[in-house]
Amino acid sequence: MEENGRCVVAVDGPSGSGKSTVSRRLATALGARYLDTGAMYRAVTWAVLQSGVAVADAEAVAKVASSVSLEIGTDPAAPFVRVDGVAVDGPIRGAEVTAAVSAVASVAAVRQLLVAQQRAIIADAGRIVVEGRDIGTVVAPDASLKVYLTASAEARAQRRSLENATDVAATQADLARRDRIDSSRTVDPLTQAEDAVVLDTTAMGIDEAVARLRELLDARVTA
């Protein structure tokens, strides 16, 4: 770790690339905190859907986002998400939220609000592994290590369909849809930071991916 005890690992990449599992395992191995920024966008999306606001109404979506109290746990062994005190860990992974989250996450005011919250969490954590789509480029551009995790479209679809018990072909089509939205949005699009290390997990097991990230981090912080 860095001399002052501060260490931020930024893990970006598309859905199904292994970000969540690998990031949590890495945080545990490092004795660090863990932040799933995607869960924050999902939580806001859940709140928007509960309010009955149309996800295409950017102004209304932003109003909902600014009115809710969002709590997110950073213990990699027991992460949690609460909206106004209500546990939403299960609901935010459902099909309805998944279908709407890219649209909500594209709203500039929502991103501005959540990025500010994410930066505050990172500043307080000291050592933390943060996963998302704009961590290395926007949220923590000064991270100790930036990684862009990827995998083939087929591998990503198979992993996600196993998690959600859904059809592989339908899952692949939905991932492609989300990739298009996330990569083409005007504000903070999904993109690889120039100084990020690309790690293709298509043929990698979780332990192998975590070990590789530890090697990369050790090389960076001891250089």
N, C-alpha and C positions, 0 to 999 in steps of 0.2 A: 504494500500500500504506500501512498505518498506520505512524505515526512509529516505533514500537518494532519494526517489522519483522514483527509478528504479524498474520496475516490468515487468517481461517477463512471459507470459503464453504460453506454447508450446502445441499445439493441433495437434496430429498426428492421422493417421487412413486411411483406404482405401476409395476409391471413393464411394459416396453415403451414407456415415456414418453420414452426417450432418455437417461436419467440417466448410464449408464456412458460412452457415447461422448462426450456433451457434457461431462461432468465431466473426463474424461481430456484432451480437447482444451483445455479451459479451463485446467487445471493446467499443461499444456505451454506454453500461451501466456503464462501468468503466471510461469513459472519456479518453480512451486510443487510441493509433493508431492501425491499423490492417494491417497485411501483409499476402497476399496469395502467398506463394512461388510457388505453382503449376502454377499460372498464369505466373510466370517468365519462367518456363520451357515450357509452352505452347507458349509464345511469341517467344522464341528462335526456337521452332519447326516450328512456322509459318514462321519465317525468313528463315529457312532451306528449307522449301517447296517452298517458293517464289524464292529462289535462284536456284532451280532445282537440288540441291545436293541430292544424295541418302542418306536416313537416316541410311543405313547400313554402310556408309563410315565414320567411326569415325573421321578420320583426317580432312576430308572436313567439317563435322558437327562442329567440334571444331573451325575450321577456321572461319566459319560463325558466330558462337557464340561470338568469340572474336572481330569481326569486326563491330558488330551492337551496337547502343546506346539504352539501355533499360531504360525506366522510368516507375516507378510504384507508384501510389498514395496510401497513407496509411490512408486516411480519411475514416473511416468505413461507413460514409454516402454517399461517392462518390468515391469509388476506381476506378482507371483507369490503363490502360497499354498502353504504346506507344513504338513503335520500330522505331528508327530514325525519331521521331517526328510524326509518323503515328499512329492514334488510332486504336488498334486492339482488343478491348474488345469483339466485336461480333465474328470476324473471329476465334479467338483462342478457341472458344467454339464449333466450327463446327466439323463435323464428320471426316474430313480429318486430322485435327490437333489431335483430340482425338485418332485416330487410330495410329498416329506416335509418340505421346509424350513420351510414355514409352521407346521407342527405343532411342530417343534423350536424355532423362534424364538418360539413362544408360551409356552415354559417360563420362568417368572420367574427362576429361578436362572441359566439360560443367558443371559438378557438382562442380568442384573446383572453377570455375569462379563465378558461381551463389551463392555458399555458401559464398564466400568472400563478394559479394554485399549484401547478406542478413544480414550477421553479421554487416556490416557497417550501414545498415538501423536500425537494432535493437539497436546498440550502440548510435545512434543519437536520437532515439525515447524516451528513458526514460521508458515510460509505453507503452507496446505493446502486442497485442495478435497475435501470429504467427501460421499459420496453414500449414501443409504439411505432409511429410512422414518420414522425418529424423530430425525434429526440436529438439526433446528432446534428441536424440542420437548423433547428429552431429552439427547442426547449433547453438543450444543454450543449451548445456548440463547443464548449471548452471541456467536454468530457475527457477523462483519462484514456478511455478506449471507446472507439465507435465501431460498431459492427453492423453490417447489413446482412441479415439472415435471409436466405432464399432457398427454394427447392423447386423441382419441376412442377408444372401445373397438375400433372397426374398424381404425384406424391402428395401434394397439398390437398387435393380433393379427396384422396383416399383417407388421409389422416382426419380431416374434418368430418367426413361422412361416418367414420367410426365413432367419433366423439358424439355426434348428433343422431346417429342411427338413421341417416338419410341416404338417398340414392346418389351414387358417385357422380354420374353424369349431370344430374341436377345441381349437385354441390359444386362441380367444376364450373358450370355455367354461372352460378351465383358468385363464385369467387372472381371470375373474370369480370362480371358486372361491377363488383366492388372495387377491383383493381383499377378499372377505367375511371370510376368516379374519384377514387382516392388519388390517383396519379395525375388527373387533369384538373382538379379543383384549383381555383385561383389563389386561395390562401393556404399556405403551408402544405403543399402536396406531398404525397409519398414519393420520396426520392432518396437516392444514396448520397451521403455526404462525401465530398471529394477525398477526405482523408479516412474514410471508413474502410475496414477490412471486410471483404465479401466472403461469407462462409456458406457454401452450398450444402444443405443438410439432406439432400435427396437420398444419399446412400449411407448416411450417418445415423448411428444410434444416439440416444440422448447423452449417455455417459461420454461418448467420444466427442460430441459437440461441446459439452461442458469442459472437458479436459483441454480441448483446443483453445477455448476462450481463456482459460486460466493461463495457458502458455503465452497467449498473446498479451494478456494483461501483465503478467510478470515481466515480459520483455519491455513493455512500455514504461512501467513505473520504476524499473531498475536501470533504465537506459541513462 
